[in-house]
Amino acid sequence: MRHVGEESPNSCPLTWGSSVNELLVELGPDLVLTREEYEGVLYQRRRQALIREHGADRVAEWERQGRDLNEIS
């Protein structure tokens, strides 16, 4: 239910035994997404991580250059 390597904010990860309420509280609108929507969510998470690491101006410059943020290490 999470991107590989992404930590859960909960002390107990969600499992198939989790209640519907637990799923809705934890995942909210991300519970049911198409592949394209989920890729968009992951891209925005990656973008925010890069902004925290390198700054918004640098990330904006990379976007203007047409660079794929997923390929920046």
Biopython code that builds the backbone (N, CA, C, O; Angstrom):
import numpy as np
from Bio.PDB.StructureBuilder import StructureBuilder

atoms = [
    (1, "MET", "N", (0.807, -1.193, 0.000)),
    (1, "MET", "CA", (0.000, 0.000, 0.000)),
    (1, "MET", "C", (0.851, 1.260, 0.000)),
    (1, "MET", "O", (0.334, 2.367, -0.147)),
    (2, "ARG", "N", (2.130, 1.091, 0.162)),
    (2, "ARG", "CA", (3.024, 2.231, 0.194)),
    (2, "ARG", "C", (4.102, 2.045, -0.859)),
    (2, "ARG", "O", (4.345, 0.939, -1.342)),
    (3, "HIS", "N", (4.730, 3.138, -1.196)),
    (3, "HIS", "CA", (5.874, 3.107, -2.094)),
    (3, "HIS", "C", (6.987, 2.313, -1.414)),
    (3, "HIS", "O", (7.173, 2.427, -0.203)),
    (4, "VAL", "N", (7.709, 1.530, -2.160)),
    (4, "VAL", "CA", (8.784, 0.724, -1.590)),
    (4, "VAL", "C", (9.752, 1.605, -0.819)),
    (4, "VAL", "O", (10.239, 2.608, -1.340)),
    (5, "GLY", "N", (10.028, 1.231, 0.416)),
    (5, "GLY", "CA", (10.954, 1.984, 1.248)),
    (5, "GLY", "C", (10.324, 3.125, 2.021)),
    (5, "GLY", "O", (10.971, 3.713, 2.887)),
    (6, "GLU", "N", (9.085, 3.446, 1.728)),
    (6, "GLU", "CA", (8.406, 4.545, 2.421)),
    (6, "GLU", "C", (7.937, 4.061, 3.788)),
    (6, "GLU", "O", (7.293, 3.018, 3.895)),
    (7, "GLU", "N", (8.259, 4.814, 4.824)),
    (7, "GLU", "CA", (7.875, 4.431, 6.170)),
    (7, "GLU", "C", (6.420, 4.792, 6.445)),
    (7, "GLU", "O", (5.897, 5.776, 5.922)),
    (8, "SER", "N", (5.788, 3.984, 7.266)),
    (8, "SER", "CA", (4.428, 4.257, 7.704)),
    (8, "SER", "C", (4.461, 5.209, 8.883)),
    (8, "SER", "O", (5.290, 5.044, 9.778)),
    (9, "PRO", "N", (3.576, 6.208, 8.910)),
    (9, "PRO", "CA", (3.533, 7.100, 10.059)),
    (9, "PRO", "C", (2.959, 6.409, 11.297)),
    (9, "PRO", "O", (3.089, 6.909, 12.415)),
    (10, "ASN", "N", (2.324, 5.260, 11.085)),
    (10, "ASN", "CA", (1.747, 4.518, 12.206)),
    (10, "ASN", "C", (2.776, 3.592, 12.806)),
    (10, "ASN", "O", (3.703, 3.149, 12.127)),
    (11, "SER", "N", (2.610, 3.300, 14.086)),
    (11, "SER", "CA", (3.511, 2.342, 14.720)),
    (11, "SER", "C", (3.209, 0.925, 14.244)),
    (11, "SER", "O", (4.077, 0.054, 14.284)),
    (12, "CYS", "N", (1.993, 0.700, 13.797)),
    (12, "CYS", "CA", (1.602, -0.619, 13.297)),
    (12, "CYS", "C", (1.212, -0.471, 11.833)),
    (12, "CYS", "O", (0.295, 0.289, 11.520)),
    (13, "PRO", "N", (1.884, -1.178, 10.927)),
    (13, "PRO", "CA", (1.541, -1.042, 9.503)),
    (13, "PRO", "C", (0.160, -1.616, 9.206)),
    (13, "PRO", "O", (-0.344, -2.467, 9.940)),
    (14, "LEU", "N", (-0.431, -1.147, 8.141)),
    (14, "LEU", "CA", (-1.722, -1.677, 7.718)),
    (14, "LEU", "C", (-1.528, -3.088, 7.177)),
    (14, "LEU", "O", (-0.527, -3.394, 6.529)),
    (15, "THR", "N", (-2.489, -3.918, 7.453)),
    (15, "THR", "CA", (-2.452, -5.298, 6.961)),
    (15, "THR", "C", (-3.801, -5.633, 6.356)),
    (15, "THR", "O", (-4.724, -4.820, 6.388)),
    (16, "TRP", "N", (-3.915, -6.837, 5.801)),
    (16, "TRP", "CA", (-5.200, -7.276, 5.259)),
    (16, "TRP", "C", (-6.228, -7.412, 6.377)),
    (16, "TRP", "O", (-7.430, -7.439, 6.113)),
    (17, "GLY", "N", (-5.768, -7.498, 7.617)),
    (17, "GLY", "CA", (-6.670, -7.585, 8.759)),
    (17, "GLY", "C", (-7.132, -6.228, 9.261)),
    (17, "GLY", "O", (-7.952, -6.159, 10.176)),
    (18, "SER", "N", (-6.624, -5.150, 8.684)),
    (18, "SER", "CA", (-7.030, -3.807, 9.106)),
    (18, "SER", "C", (-8.492, -3.570, 8.765)),
    (18, "SER", "O", (-9.001, -4.074, 7.763)),
    (19, "SER", "N", (-9.152, -2.804, 9.604)),
    (19, "SER", "CA", (-10.557, -2.492, 9.336)),
    (19, "SER", "C", (-10.658, -1.450, 8.229)),
    (19, "SER", "O", (-9.689, -0.758, 7.916)),
    (20, "VAL", "N", (-11.825, -1.354, 7.653)),
    (20, "VAL", "CA", (-12.073, -0.355, 6.615)),
    (20, "VAL", "C", (-11.833, 1.040, 7.174)),
    (20, "VAL", "O", (-11.275, 1.896, 6.488)),
    (21, "ASN", "N", (-12.248, 1.275, 8.413)),
    (21, "ASN", "CA", (-12.024, 2.577, 9.034)),
    (21, "ASN", "C", (-10.540, 2.900, 9.116)),
    (21, "ASN", "O", (-10.140, 4.023, 8.811)),
    (22, "GLU", "N", (-9.712, 1.933, 9.523)),
    (22, "GLU", "CA", (-8.269, 2.156, 9.603)),
    (22, "GLU", "C", (-7.695, 2.509, 8.234)),
    (22, "GLU", "O", (-6.856, 3.402, 8.114)),
    (23, "LEU", "N", (-8.156, 1.800, 7.208)),
    (23, "LEU", "CA", (-7.688, 2.080, 5.845)),
    (23, "LEU", "C", (-8.071, 3.483, 5.408)),
    (23, "LEU", "O", (-7.248, 4.210, 4.851)),
    (24, "LEU", "N", (-9.315, 3.867, 5.656)),
    (24, "LEU", "CA", (-9.777, 5.187, 5.241)),
    (24, "LEU", "C", (-9.056, 6.303, 5.988)),
    (24, "LEU", "O", (-8.715, 7.326, 5.394)),
    (25, "VAL", "N", (-8.824, 6.118, 7.277)),
    (25, "VAL", "CA", (-8.123, 7.138, 8.061)),
    (25, "VAL", "C", (-6.685, 7.272, 7.585)),
    (25, "VAL", "O", (-6.179, 8.384, 7.437)),
    (26, "GLU", "N", (-6.027, 6.147, 7.345)),
    (26, "GLU", "CA", (-4.609, 6.156, 6.973)),
    (26, "GLU", "C", (-4.398, 6.632, 5.542)),
    (26, "GLU", "O", (-3.531, 7.469, 5.288)),
    (27, "LEU", "N", (-5.178, 6.108, 4.612)),
    (27, "LEU", "CA", (-4.934, 6.373, 3.192)),
    (27, "LEU", "C", (-5.846, 7.431, 2.598)),
    (27, "LEU", "O", (-5.491, 8.063, 1.603)),
    (28, "GLY", "N", (-7.002, 7.634, 3.185)),
    (28, "GLY", "CA", (-7.926, 8.654, 2.705)),
    (28, "GLY", "C", (-8.145, 8.581, 1.203)),
    (28, "GLY", "O", (-8.492, 7.521, 0.682)),
    (29, "PRO", "N", (-7.946, 9.702, 0.492)),
    (29, "PRO", "CA", (-8.226, 9.737, -0.940)),
    (29, "PRO", "C", (-7.251, 8.905, -1.778)),
    (29, "PRO", "O", (-7.511, 8.658, -2.955)),
    (30, "ASP", "N", (-6.144, 8.475, -1.192)),
    (30, "ASP", "CA", (-5.181, 7.668, -1.946)),
    (30, "ASP", "C", (-5.532, 6.184, -1.944)),
    (30, "ASP", "O", (-4.804, 5.375, -2.519)),
    (31, "LEU", "N", (-6.646, 5.817, -1.298)),
    (31, "LEU", "CA", (-7.012, 4.414, -1.170)),
    (31, "LEU", "C", (-7.250, 3.762, -2.530)),
    (31, "LEU", "O", (-6.765, 2.661, -2.787)),
    (32, "VAL", "N", (-7.983, 4.429, -3.384)),
    (32, "VAL", "CA", (-8.300, 3.862, -4.700)),
    (32, "VAL", "C", (-7.838, 4.844, -5.765)),
    (32, "VAL", "O", (-8.467, 5.879, -5.985)),
    (33, "LEU", "N", (-6.745, 4.516, -6.416)),
    (33, "LEU", "CA", (-6.193, 5.358, -7.466)),
    (33, "LEU", "C", (-5.886, 4.518, -8.694)),
    (33, "LEU", "O", (-5.571, 3.332, -8.591)),
    (34, "THR", "N", (-5.983, 5.144, -9.848)),
    (34, "THR", "CA", (-5.499, 4.468, -11.053)),
    (34, "THR", "C", (-3.982, 4.459, -11.000)),
    (34, "THR", "O", (-3.381, 5.155, -10.182)),
    (35, "ARG", "N", (-3.369, 3.683, -11.858)),
    (35, "ARG", "CA", (-1.908, 3.642, -11.909)),
    (35, "ARG", "C", (-1.345, 5.028, -12.197)),
    (35, "ARG", "O", (-0.354, 5.431, -11.588)),
    (36, "GLU", "N", (-1.968, 5.764, -13.120)),
    (36, "GLU", "CA", (-1.490, 7.094, -13.477)),
    (36, "GLU", "C", (-1.622, 8.058, -12.303)),
    (36, "GLU", "O", (-0.725, 8.862, -12.054)),
    (37, "GLU", "N", (-2.741, 7.977, -11.581)),
    (37, "GLU", "CA", (-2.928, 8.845, -10.417)),
    (37, "GLU", "C", (-1.893, 8.527, -9.333)),
    (37, "GLU", "O", (-1.328, 9.431, -8.718)),
    (38, "TYR", "N", (-1.654, 7.231, -9.109)),
    (38, "TYR", "CA", (-0.677, 6.829, -8.093)),
    (38, "TYR", "C", (0.727, 7.292, -8.484)),
    (38, "TYR", "O", (1.488, 7.746, -7.630)),
    (39, "GLU", "N", (1.072, 7.180, -9.762)),
    (39, "GLU", "CA", (2.372, 7.668, -10.225)),
    (39, "GLU", "C", (2.485, 9.172, -9.995)),
    (39, "GLU", "O", (3.559, 9.666, -9.654)),
    (40, "GLY", "N", (1.386, 9.905, -10.180)),
    (40, "GLY", "CA", (1.375, 11.343, -9.914)),
    (40, "GLY", "C", (1.607, 11.650, -8.439)),
    (40, "GLY", "O", (2.334, 12.583, -8.097)),
    (41, "VAL", "N", (0.981, 10.858, -7.570)),
    (41, "VAL", "CA", (1.179, 11.023, -6.125)),
    (41, "VAL", "C", (2.640, 10.779, -5.773)),
    (41, "VAL", "O", (3.246, 11.558, -5.037)),
    (42, "LEU", "N", (3.203, 9.695, -6.300)),
    (42, "LEU", "CA", (4.602, 9.376, -6.022)),
    (42, "LEU", "C", (5.528, 10.462, -6.550)),
    (42, "LEU", "O", (6.516, 10.808, -5.902)),
    (43, "TYR", "N", (5.212, 11.002, -7.732)),
    (43, "TYR", "CA", (6.036, 12.062, -8.316)),
    (43, "TYR", "C", (6.018, 13.296, -7.418)),
    (43, "TYR", "O", (7.061, 13.911, -7.194)),
    (44, "GLN", "N", (4.850, 13.665, -6.905)),
    (44, "GLN", "CA", (4.754, 14.831, -6.031)),
    (44, "GLN", "C", (5.497, 14.608, -4.719)),
    (44, "GLN", "O", (6.106, 15.533, -4.181)),
    (45, "ARG", "N", (5.448, 13.387, -4.206)),
    (45, "ARG", "CA", (6.215, 13.073, -2.997)),
    (45, "ARG", "C", (7.707, 13.197, -3.273)),
    (45, "ARG", "O", (8.452, 13.729, -2.451)),
    (46, "ARG", "N", (8.143, 12.706, -4.428)),
    (46, "ARG", "CA", (9.548, 12.804, -4.812)),
    (46, "ARG", "C", (9.935, 14.273, -4.969)),
    (46, "ARG", "O", (11.007, 14.684, -4.525)),
    (47, "ARG", "N", (9.074, 15.056, -5.595)),
    (47, "ARG", "CA", (9.325, 16.483, -5.795)),
    (47, "ARG", "C", (9.499, 17.188, -4.452)),
    (47, "ARG", "O", (10.425, 17.980, -4.277)),
    (48, "GLN", "N", (8.608, 16.900, -3.507)),
    (48, "GLN", "CA", (8.699, 17.523, -2.185)),
    (48, "GLN", "C", (9.983, 17.119, -1.465)),
    (48, "GLN", "O", (10.592, 17.941, -0.781)),
    (49, "ALA", "N", (10.396, 15.872, -1.610)),
    (49, "ALA", "CA", (11.644, 15.412, -0.993)),
    (49, "ALA", "C", (12.841, 16.154, -1.594)),
    (49, "ALA", "O", (13.762, 16.538, -0.874)),
    (50, "LEU", "N", (12.824, 16.352, -2.910)),
    (50, "LEU", "CA", (13.909, 17.080, -3.562)),
    (50, "LEU", "C", (13.921, 18.554, -3.143)),
    (50, "LEU", "O", (14.986, 19.148, -2.978)),
    (51, "ILE", "N", (12.743, 19.132, -2.975)),
    (51, "ILE", "CA", (12.666, 20.520, -2.518)),
    (51, "ILE", "C", (13.269, 20.646, -1.127)),
    (51, "ILE", "O", (14.007, 21.591, -0.851)),
    (52, "ARG", "N", (12.956, 19.695, -0.248)),
    (52, "ARG", "CA", (13.542, 19.730, 1.103)),
    (52, "ARG", "C", (15.057, 19.588, 1.050)),
    (52, "ARG", "O", (15.775, 20.206, 1.835)),
    (53, "GLU", "N", (15.537, 18.770, 0.118)),
    (53, "GLU", "CA", (16.980, 18.505, 0.043)),
    (53, "GLU", "C", (17.753, 19.579, -0.716)),
    (53, "GLU", "O", (18.846, 19.964, -0.301)),
    (54, "HIS", "N", (17.191, 20.071, -1.835)),
    (54, "HIS", "CA", (17.939, 20.970, -2.720)),
    (54, "HIS", "C", (17.355, 22.373, -2.835)),
    (54, "HIS", "O", (18.021, 23.277, -3.339)),
    (55, "GLY", "N", (16.123, 22.569, -2.376)),
    (55, "GLY", "CA", (15.486, 23.878, -2.467)),
    (55, "GLY", "C", (14.548, 23.980, -3.668)),
    (55, "GLY", "O", (14.746, 23.325, -4.691)),
    (56, "ALA", "N", (13.531, 24.811, -3.519)),
    (56, "ALA", "CA", (12.492, 24.956, -4.542)),
    (56, "ALA", "C", (13.034, 25.536, -5.843)),
    (56, "ALA", "O", (12.603, 25.134, -6.924)),
    (57, "ASP", "N", (13.972, 26.473, -5.754)),
    (57, "ASP", "CA", (14.513, 27.087, -6.967)),
    (57, "ASP", "C", (15.241, 26.058, -7.826)),
    (57, "ASP", "O", (15.098, 26.046, -9.049)),
    (58, "ARG", "N", (16.009, 25.207, -7.189)),
    (58, "ARG", "CA", (16.761, 24.183, -7.930)),
    (58, "ARG", "C", (15.819, 23.200, -8.599)),
    (58, "ARG", "O", (16.023, 22.831, -9.756)),
    (59, "VAL", "N", (14.784, 22.771, -7.879)),
    (59, "VAL", "CA", (13.807, 21.826, -8.443)),
    (59, "VAL", "C", (13.056, 22.480, -9.602)),
    (59, "VAL", "O", (12.823, 21.838, -10.627)),
    (60, "ALA", "N", (12.677, 23.744, -9.451)),
    (60, "ALA", "CA", (11.994, 24.462, -10.535)),
    (60, "ALA", "C", (12.890, 24.559, -11.768)),
    (60, "ALA", "O", (12.414, 24.442, -12.898)),
    (61, "GLU", "N", (14.178, 24.772, -11.551)),
    (61, "GLU", "CA", (15.129, 24.824, -12.669)),
    (61, "GLU", "C", (15.176, 23.480, -13.396)),
    (61, "GLU", "O", (15.147, 23.437, -14.626)),
    (62, "TRP", "N", (15.248, 22.389, -12.643)),
    (62, "TRP", "CA", (15.264, 21.056, -13.255)),
    (62, "TRP", "C", (13.978, 20.814, -14.054)),
    (62, "TRP", "O", (14.020, 20.237, -15.140)),
    (63, "GLU", "N", (12.842, 21.256, -13.515)),
    (63, "GLU", "CA", (11.569, 21.078, -14.226)),
    (63, "GLU", "C", (11.555, 21.897, -15.517)),
    (63, "GLU", "O", (11.077, 21.415, -16.544)),
    (64, "ARG", "N", (12.075, 23.130, -15.481)),
    (64, "ARG", "CA", (12.148, 23.949, -16.706)),
    (64, "ARG", "C", (13.025, 23.278, -17.764)),
    (64, "ARG", "O", (12.768, 23.394, -18.962)),
    (65, "GLN", "N", (14.059, 22.579, -17.308)),
    (65, "GLN", "CA", (14.955, 21.862, -18.217)),
    (65, "GLN", "C", (14.327, 20.575, -18.744)),
    (65, "GLN", "O", (14.875, 19.929, -19.638)),
    (66, "GLY", "N", (13.173, 20.206, -18.185)),
    (66, "GLY", "CA", (12.499, 18.987, -18.622)),
    (66, "GLY", "C", (13.083, 17.714, -18.029)),
    (66, "GLY", "O", (12.839, 16.620, -18.538)),
    (67, "ARG", "N", (13.849, 17.852, -16.958)),
    (67, "ARG", "CA", (14.455, 16.675, -16.331)),
    (67, "ARG", "C", (13.408, 15.884, -15.558)),
    (67, "ARG", "O", (12.490, 16.456, -14.970)),
    (68, "ASP", "N", (13.555, 14.574, -15.566)),
    (68, "ASP", "CA", (12.678, 13.693, -14.802)),
    (68, "ASP", "C", (13.172, 13.676, -13.364)),
    (68, "ASP", "O", (14.283, 13.218, -13.099)),
    (69, "LEU", "N", (12.369, 14.164, -12.443)),
    (69, "LEU", "CA", (12.787, 14.261, -11.052)),
    (69, "LEU", "C", (13.054, 12.898, -10.434)),
    (69, "LEU", "O", (13.795, 12.799, -9.456)),
    (70, "ASN", "N", (12.464, 11.849, -10.990)),
    (70, "ASN", "CA", (12.698, 10.505, -10.469)),
    (70, "ASN", "C", (14.110, 10.012, -10.781)),
    (70, "ASN", "O", (14.588, 9.065, -10.157)),
    (71, "GLU", "N", (14.766, 10.636, -11.724)),
    (71, "GLU", "CA", (16.115, 10.196, -12.106)),
    (71, "GLU", "C", (17.217, 11.003, -11.418)),
    (71, "GLU", "O", (18.400, 10.740, -11.631)),
    (72, "ILE", "N", (16.841, 11.973, -10.603)),
    (72, "ILE", "CA", (17.828, 12.798, -9.898)),
    (72, "ILE", "C", (18.134, 12.131, -8.563)),
    (72, "ILE", "O", (17.233, 11.768, -7.805)),
    (73, "SER", "N", (19.430, 11.980, -8.296)),
    (73, "SER", "CA", (19.800, 11.339, -7.026)),
    (73, "SER", "C", (20.355, 12.338, -6.048)),
    (73, "SER", "O", (20.717, 11.972, -4.930)),
]
sb = StructureBuilder()
sb.init_structure("model")
sb.init_model(0)
sb.init_chain("A")
sb.init_seg("    ")
for serial, (resi, resn, name, xyz) in enumerate(atoms, 1):
    if name == "N":
        sb.init_residue(resn, " ", resi, " ")
    sb.init_atom(name, np.array(xyz, "f"), 0.0, 1.0, " ", f" {name:<3s}", serial, name[0])
structure = sb.get_structure()
